[in-house]
């Protein structure tokens, strides 16, 4: 569902056209996402923000969900493939993005209900989650490469964290670049920190771009 759409048509001679979109998407009671996009002038930025004021041109998004197994009666944007308790059903995850127009991007993560003291590897992946852990594809890379030397936190978005004694964790990553349009779609939790590790869970995220 989409609500609160306001558009000034740049073809109608309106200088500095502004597009603002706010959406709330629900998958049962398990997932939600708040989206607002702000586009100024001729930029084609499209995507979310969560402020009622007029933010600077760019893209802002925050989305959260509770993990559910593939094929759960109530579907969720967050899928757990884990049967060991590292990412149990009903564990919670939130991901946010703030991208400045033609400028830096910050991605942040918060999680609850994880295994206390466990170190998770977390990366932004190219494709949405699916019943098969491989559905999310590979890591998003700023400079795509098949060279293992390119699997780095500088070329990718790593959000590794260690859960505290309450099973909570958080992480953030900042880069001086934006995502390419349509090439980042999920966050995958891996069984170990670093560039690899078995895929424990996946969260489909509406990442956006800004110029």
N, C-alpha and C positions, 0 to 999 in steps of 0.2 A: 504494500500500500504506500502511496506517496501523498504527502499533504504539504500545503504551504508553498505552492509554486508561484513565483513571480518573475516575469520576464519583460525586459525592455528590448525591443527588436532593434538591433543596430542598423538594419537596413532601412529603418524609418527615420534616420537622421538623428538618433539619440546618441550624443557623445558619451563615451564611458559607459556603455551598456552594462547593466548588472543583472546577473542571473543568480537567484538564490533558491535553493531547494532544500527542504527538510523532509526526512522520511523516517518512519518507524516501521521496522519489519519484525514480525513475530513468527517463530516456529514453535507453536504451542506456547508453553511458558518457559522454553529453554533458551531462546536467543533473542537478542534485540540489537538494533543498530540505529544510531542517530546520525543523519547525514545532512550537511549543508554545503553547497558549492557556491563560490563567489568568483565571478568572471568579470574582469574590467577591461574596457576597450576591446581589442581584437583578440585577446588571449582566448584559447579554447579550453582552459582549465575546467574540469568538471569533477565534482566530488564533494565530500562532507565537511561540516563544521558544526559546533554545538553552542554557538553564541548567538544571542538575539541582537547584539550590537552589529555594526558594520565592520567586520574584520578586514585586515589588509588582504589584497588579492592572493589567492592560493587555495589550498585544500586542507580541510580539517575533518577528522573522522574519529569516532569512538564507537566500538562495538564490543558486546560481551555475550557470553553463552555458557551453558552448562554442558559438560561432556556427556554423550550418550553412545552406546555401542552402535555399530552399523545395523540398520534394520530395526532400530528401536521403534516402538509403537508411536511415540511422539518424536518426530525427527528434530535434529539439532544441527546448527552450522558447525558445532564442535563434535568431533568423532573420536572416541578412544578405541584403540586396537589392543590395549594392554590388558593382560589377565593376571598381572602380578601385584596390582595395587599401587603402581607408580602414578598412574593417571586414572583414578577410579571414576565410574559413572557419578554424575552430579558434581564433580570437581568443577570449579569456575575459572574462566579466563576472560580477560579484557585486553583489547589491543587498541591503541590510538595512533593516529598519524597527524603530523602537522608539516605541510610542505609549503614553503614560500614560493611565489611565482618566480620561476627560473632561478631558484635559490636552494638553500639546504632543506633537507627532510629529516625529521625526527620521528622515530617509531618507538613506542613504549608498550610494555607488557606488564600486567599484574595477574597473579594466579593465586587461588586458594583451594584447599582440599588435596594438595599434593603430599607425597611422602616426606615426612620431616627429615631434614638433613641431606636429602638426595640432590645431586647435581645434574641438572637437565641441560641438554644442548637444544637450542631453539633457533630456527632460521626462517626467513621469509622464502616461500617457494613460489613457483611460476603458475601453478594450476590450482583449481579448487579441489577440496577434499572429496574422497569417494569411499566406497566400501572397501576398496583395495588400498592399502597404505601407499602404493606406488602411484596412485592417481594424481597426487599433488605435483608430480614431475620433479625437476631438479631445483636447486637453489636459484633464486633470482640473483643475477650478477650484473653489476654496472657495466663491466666490460666482459661480455660473454667469451668464454674460453673453455677448451677441453683440457688445458694444462692444469694438473693438480695444484700448481703453484698459484693459480688464481682463486683457489678456495680459501679466502682470507676474510677476516672481519672488515677489512678496508674495501674489498670488492663486492661483498655481500652484506646482508643485514643479519647480524647475529644478536640474539637476545638471551644468551645463556644465563641461567640463574640457579642458585642453590636454595631450596626451600628451608625456611627457618623451623624452629621447634613447634610452630603451629601449622606447618604445612603451607605457608604463604611465601611468595617470592615475587620479585619485580626486577625489571631490567629495561634499559633504553639504549638506543643507538642513534647517532647523528652522523649524517653524511652531507657533503657539499654538492649533492646531486639529487635529482628527482627520479621517481620511477618512470619507466617508459609506459606509454599508454597500453593497458591490457596485459602487461607482462608480469604482474605480481598479483597473486590471488589467495594466498593462504599462509598460515604459520604452522610449522611442523615441530612437535616436541620429540626430541631424540633421546635415546637411552644413555647417552654420554655427551659431555660438553665437547666443543671443537667442531671440526668440519664434517663429521660423519656420525654413525651410530644408528641402531635400529629405530624405526619410526614407532613411537608409542601412541601418538595422538596427532590430530590435525584440526585446525580451525580455519574455515573459509572466511576471508576478510575482504571487504570492499576497498582495497587500496586504490588510490587515485594518483593523479598527476597534476602538475601546475605549470603550464607553459613549457 
